[in-house]
Amino acid sequence: MDENGVAEGEVLDFLCQARERDASFDRVFSSMCTRPHPLAIKAHQKFIETNLGDPHLFPGTKELEDSVIAMLASLLGTQNASGYITTGGTESNIQALRVARNLSSERNPNVIVPASAHFSFEKAASILGLELRKASLDKRYRVDITSVENLIDENTIALVGIAGTTEYGQIDPIEQLSHIASSEDIFLHVDAAFGGLIIPFLEEDHKFDFRLDGVSSITVDPHKMGASTIPSGGLLFRRREHLDQLMISTYMKEKQHSLTGTRSGASIAATYAVFKHLGRRGYKRIVDRCMRLTKIAEKRARSLDIDPVIKPVLNIIALSVQNLDEVVSKLEKRNWYVSTTIKPKALRLIMMPHITEESLRSFFDDLEEVISYVR
Ligand SMILES: *Cc1c(COP(=O)(O)O)cnc(C)c1O
């Protein structure tokens, strides 16, 4: 740190320069986050001082958190789930498995996740001392139920299903997982970090939520398809006692169930604002648009003789492109931000709300050119 402070203008100049080097969302097909809704930004700014690590100072903000949880619960098929706003899917997944572990008395606990699970489960397993068992996938990259059944033993403390996989946007057969969880009396956590704010607005009714009796907890991130500000994740439990497993008393005689101590209320206010403002109709409009762009992408890809790995279920399309590494590096040279999947290798495009029909068209024009060079 400098001995003497620097003038405000100079600091701001420096910040602007740094910010200019960041990607502009217009060319980003690789992110599961998007530009926050303008109202979310306004709300965030208003609540910038708030700290829900100290809720007795901020009862107003705390009430907003409770409202957000109630709105999420009703979207996820129940009137009375309990939960809190986390920093994102990673914290939610860690905390859900922490509850499952603490509810059991197994000495060598294991958890069964699909092979497609997000890497946050690796972190969770490492922190919580869990053995992570990976169930294989079927031809459409959904978890294979027989594989799950074969991995279960007396030390299994939880099953995980994914509603909206990170790589292909696939939805696991949660209904079948729920049957197994109920009949074997095992905790079932559904990771809907990405899908939780899309699936309820699709034409097709995919059951993945609390309408299924075996589902114990759900992760859903407002900072992804919710268009809220970062950090906003959601963690919901069907049963209040499960949330209470996370409660500790602080030295100020308050209760706390979050993983973090000090935590901003700003993104909670942002989430409240955007949920209230958009309502179900507003989200449906956003989701319809993202799905329409995904269809356009699929059609254009097929016209170039490129097949998607699976027929898109959500607004993610993974394309089986030849010479993938070379194609990606050429696309990156043209300032496109894309990502790739691992198994099978494919070009992964996410149709987030910041993508326009124009940018999609111009991306595919470039892809077409790049492919013709690489061939
Ligand atoms: C994004 C994502 C996560 C992790 O969420 P963060 O907010 O990045 O911590 C977990 N699971 C799935 C399925 C995701 O898509």
The ligand as an SDF file (V2000), in Angstrom:
LIG
                    3D

 15 15  0  0  0  0  0  0  0  0999 V2000
  -23.0260  -23.2010  -11.2890 C   0  0  0  0  0  0  0  0  0  0  0  0
  -23.3120  -24.4900  -10.6800 C   0  0  0  0  0  0  0  0  0  0  0  0
  -22.8680  -24.7980   -9.3810 C   0  0  0  0  0  0  0  0  0  0  0  0
  -21.9680  -23.8710   -8.5940 C   0  0  0  0  0  0  0  0  0  0  0  0
  -22.5330  -22.6630   -8.3260 O   0  0  0  0  0  0  0  0  0  0  0  0
  -21.6540  -21.3860   -7.9440 P   0  0  0  0  0  0  0  0  0  0  0  0
  -22.6800  -20.3270   -7.8090 O   0  0  0  0  0  0  0  0  0  0  0  0
  -20.6960  -21.1700   -9.0760 O   0  0  0  0  0  0  0  0  0  0  0  0
  -20.9430  -21.6760   -6.6680 O   0  0  0  0  0  0  0  0  0  0  0  0
  -23.2570  -25.9980   -8.8360 C   0  0  0  0  0  0  0  0  0  0  0  0
  -24.0100  -26.8600   -9.5340 N   0  0  0  0  0  0  0  0  0  0  0  0
  -24.4550  -26.6080  -10.7880 C   0  0  0  0  0  0  0  0  0  0  0  0
  -25.3140  -27.6110  -11.4950 C   0  0  0  0  0  0  0  0  0  0  0  0
  -24.1060  -25.4150  -11.4020 C   0  0  0  0  0  0  0  0  0  0  0  0
  -24.5310  -25.1640  -12.6540 O   0  0  0  0  0  0  0  0  0  0  0  0
  1  2  1  0
  2  3  1  0
  2 14  2  0
  3  4  1  0
  3 10  2  0
  4  5  1  0
  5  6  1  0
  6  7  2  0
  6  8  1  0
  6  9  1  0
 10 11  1  0
 11 12  2  0
 12 13  1  0
 12 14  1  0
 14 15  1  0
M  END
$$$$
